[in-house]
Amino acid sequence: MYTIVIPYHEEFYQYLQERRVIKKEQTFSFLHLNHFTDVTSSFISEHIVALEINKLINNDIISLGEVDNLRSCIDLDFLGETKYFISNSLMGIVEEQKQFSLNQFISFFLSDIQREIQALLYESLPYLSEKTNEIKLGEERADVLYMVVESNGSITIEKKDCTVISSYPYQEQEHSIAEALYINPALLIVYDASHLLKPELTRCLKNLLRKKVVFLGEEHPLRKNQET
């Protein structure tokens, strides 16, 4: 038997219960180490996809009824490779440990994979729209919105009076797209002088906002004037 303490995690606890893993308080008993890594990697590979899909739901980009269609856009080979990576990572860190924190593991080992999943989901949105014709962005919450891609790849979202709404680093460009789609302006002007907006996110904006988005390969005039 392989036993390990797992701090409370509602979804993971339920997953383990459904698979009849023996539990005593926060200590779980698996048949052997490989049993633990197999069950845990299967859960995490699906869980991190669910986390990113929930972000889209919370930002009103998709509805609950569209989840299955969007999930089906993620390649099964990618999920298999993700599970393999997770399993190997688990094998390397838990063999001599007596406790396993799911959230810490995801945060420390899987941040790059989470960003890749974000990109895959946003790239799939146009195909989902073509398939279901149900994606609705809701009411327009601004007439004009500026999306400024800075020289380091970070993104600043501003109102037409240049009041900053939010800023995101390069690795969180997907969150800026989610916010822009949530605000759903009558016109979105994207300033991207260095062409640092990820291609899949450019396609996402073009497909979902269509004529409501304009891409300019130049600096925002305010930034330009500050340099001179």
C-alpha positions in Angstrom: 0.0 0.0 0.0 1.0 3.6 -0.6 -0.4 6.2 1.8 -0.2 9.9 1.5 -1.9 12.9 3.2 -3.9 15.1 0.8 -5.2 18.4 2.2 -8.9 19.0 1.5 -9.8 19.6 -2.2 -13.5 19.1 -2.9 -13.3 17.9 -6.5 -10.3 15.7 -5.9 -11.8 14.1 -2.8 -14.9 13.3 -4.7 -12.9 11.9 -7.6 -11.0 9.6 -5.2 -14.2 8.6 -3.5 -15.8 7.6 -6.8 -12.7 5.4 -7.4 -13.0 3.8 -4.0 -9.6 4.9 -2.8 -9.5 4.2 1.0 -9.6 7.4 3.1 -9.1 8.0 6.8 -9.4 11.7 7.6 -7.0 13.3 5.2 -4.8 10.2 4.6 -5.5 8.2 1.4 -4.3 4.6 0.8 -3.5 3.6 -2.8 -2.6 0.1 -4.0 0.9 1.3 -4.8 2.8 4.5 -6.0 1.9 3.9 -9.6 -1.8 3.7 -8.7 -1.5 7.1 -7.0 0.3 8.7 -10.0 -2.1 7.2 -12.5 -5.3 8.3 -10.7 -3.9 11.7 -9.8 -2.6 12.5 -13.2 -5.9 11.5 -14.8 -7.7 13.9 -12.5 -5.3 16.8 -12.9 -5.2 16.7 -16.7 -9.0 17.1 -16.8 -9.1 19.5 -13.8 -6.8 22.1 -15.3 -8.9 22.2 -18.5 -12.0 22.7 -16.4 -10.3 25.6 -14.5 -9.7 27.4 -17.8 -13.1 26.7 -19.1 -14.7 28.1 -15.9 -12.7 31.3 -16.5 -14.5 31.7 -19.8 -17.8 31.0 -18.2 -17.2 33.5 -15.4 -16.2 36.1 -18.0 -19.5 35.5 -19.9 -17.6 34.4 -23.0 -19.3 31.0 -23.3 -22.4 29.5 -21.7 -22.7 26.3 -19.7 -24.4 24.7 -22.8 -21.3 25.3 -24.9 -18.8 23.6 -22.5 -18.9 20.1 -24.0 -18.4 21.5 -27.6 -15.5 23.6 -26.5 -13.9 20.7 -24.5 -14.1 18.5 -27.6 -11.9 21.0 -29.4 -8.9 20.0 -27.2 -6.9 17.3 -29.0 -6.9 14.0 -27.2 -3.2 13.5 -27.9 -2.5 16.8 -26.1 -4.4 15.6 -23.1 -2.5 12.3 -23.2 0.8 14.1 -23.4 -0.3 16.3 -20.5 -1.2 13.3 -18.4 2.2 11.7 -19.1 4.0 14.8 -18.1 2.0 15.1 -14.9 2.6 11.4 -14.0 6.3 11.7 -14.5 6.4 14.9 -12.4 4.5 13.3 -9.6 6.7 10.2 -9.6 9.7 12.5 -9.2 8.5 14.4 -6.2 6.1 12.3 -4.1 7.8 9.0 -3.6 9.5 10.1 -0.4 6.9 12.7 0.6 4.1 12.1 3.1 1.9 15.0 1.9 0.7 16.1 -1.5 -0.9 19.5 -2.2 -2.8 19.5 -5.5 -3.0 23.3 -5.8 0.7 23.8 -5.0 1.6 21.1 -7.6 -0.5 22.8 -10.3 0.9 26.2 -9.5 4.5 25.1 -9.4 4.7 22.6 -12.3 1.8 23.3 -14.6 1.7 27.0 -15.2 3.1 26.7 -18.7 0.6 24.0 -19.6 -2.3 26.1 -18.2 -1.2 29.0 -20.5 -1.1 26.5 -23.4 -4.6 25.4 -22.6 -5.8 29.0 -22.4 -4.4 29.6 -25.9 -6.0 26.4 -27.3 -9.4 27.4 -25.9 -9.3 30.9 -27.2 -8.2 29.6 -30.6 -11.1 27.2 -30.6 -13.8 29.9 -29.9 -14.3 30.9 -33.5 -14.8 27.3 -34.5 -17.3 26.9 -31.7 -19.1 30.0 -32.9 -19.3 28.5 -36.4 -20.5 25.2 -35.1 -23.2 26.4 -32.7 -24.0 30.0 -33.7 -24.8 30.5 -30.0 -21.9 32.6 -28.8 -23.3 36.0 -27.8 -21.2 38.7 -26.3 -24.1 40.5 -24.6 -24.6 44.2 -24.4 -22.0 46.7 -25.4 -20.4 48.2 -22.3 -18.3 50.9 -24.0 -18.4 52.7 -27.3 -14.6 52.8 -27.8 -11.9 50.7 -26.1 -8.1 50.8 -26.6 -6.0 47.7 -26.3 -2.3 48.7 -26.2 0.3 46.0 -26.7 3.4 47.3 -25.0 7.0 46.7 -26.2 7.4 43.9 -23.6 4.3 42.1 -24.8 2.1 43.2 -21.8 -1.3 44.6 -22.6 -3.1 47.7 -21.2 -6.8 48.2 -21.7 -7.9 51.8 -21.7 -11.1 53.8 -22.1 -11.2 56.3 -25.0 -10.1 59.1 -22.5 -7.0 56.9 -21.9 -8.1 56.0 -18.4 -6.5 52.6 -17.6 -8.9 49.8 -16.9 -6.5 47.0 -16.5 -3.0 45.7 -17.3 -1.8 42.2 -18.0 1.7 40.8 -18.5 2.6 38.9 -21.7 2.0 35.5 -20.1 -1.6 36.6 -19.3 -2.6 38.1 -22.7 -5.5 35.6 -22.8 -7.0 37.4 -19.7 -7.0 40.8 -21.6 -8.9 39.2 -24.5 -11.4 37.8 -22.1 -11.9 41.2 -20.5 -12.2 43.0 -23.9 -14.8 40.4 -25.0 -16.7 40.9 -21.7 -16.8 44.7 -22.2 -17.7 44.1 -25.8 -17.1 47.7 -27.1 -18.7 49.1 -30.2 -15.2 49.6 -31.4 -11.9 48.0 -30.1 -8.7 49.6 -31.4 -5.6 47.5 -31.0 -2.3 49.2 -31.0 0.4 46.6 -31.6 3.5 48.3 -33.0 5.8 45.3 -32.4 3.3 42.7 -33.4 3.5 40.9 -30.0 -0.2 39.9 -29.6 -0.3 36.1 -29.9 -1.6 35.1 -33.4 -4.3 32.8 -31.9 -5.6 35.7 -29.9 -5.6 38.0 -32.9 -7.7 35.4 -34.7 -10.0 35.2 -31.8 -10.7 38.9 -31.7 -11.2 39.0 -35.5 -13.6 36.1 -35.5 -15.7 37.2 -32.5 -15.7 41.0 -32.9 -15.4 41.1 -36.7 -15.8 44.7 -38.0 -15.8 46.0 -34.4 -12.0 45.5 -34.0 -9.3 47.5 -35.8 -5.6 46.5 -35.6 -3.0 49.2 -36.0 0.6 48.4 -36.4 1.7 51.5 -34.6 2.2 52.9 -31.1 -0.7 54.5 -29.2 -0.3 58.3 -29.9 0.0 59.0 -26.2 2.9 56.6 -25.8 4.5 58.1 -28.9 4.2 61.7 -27.7 5.7 60.8 -24.3 8.9 59.6 -26.1 9.4 62.8 -28.1 
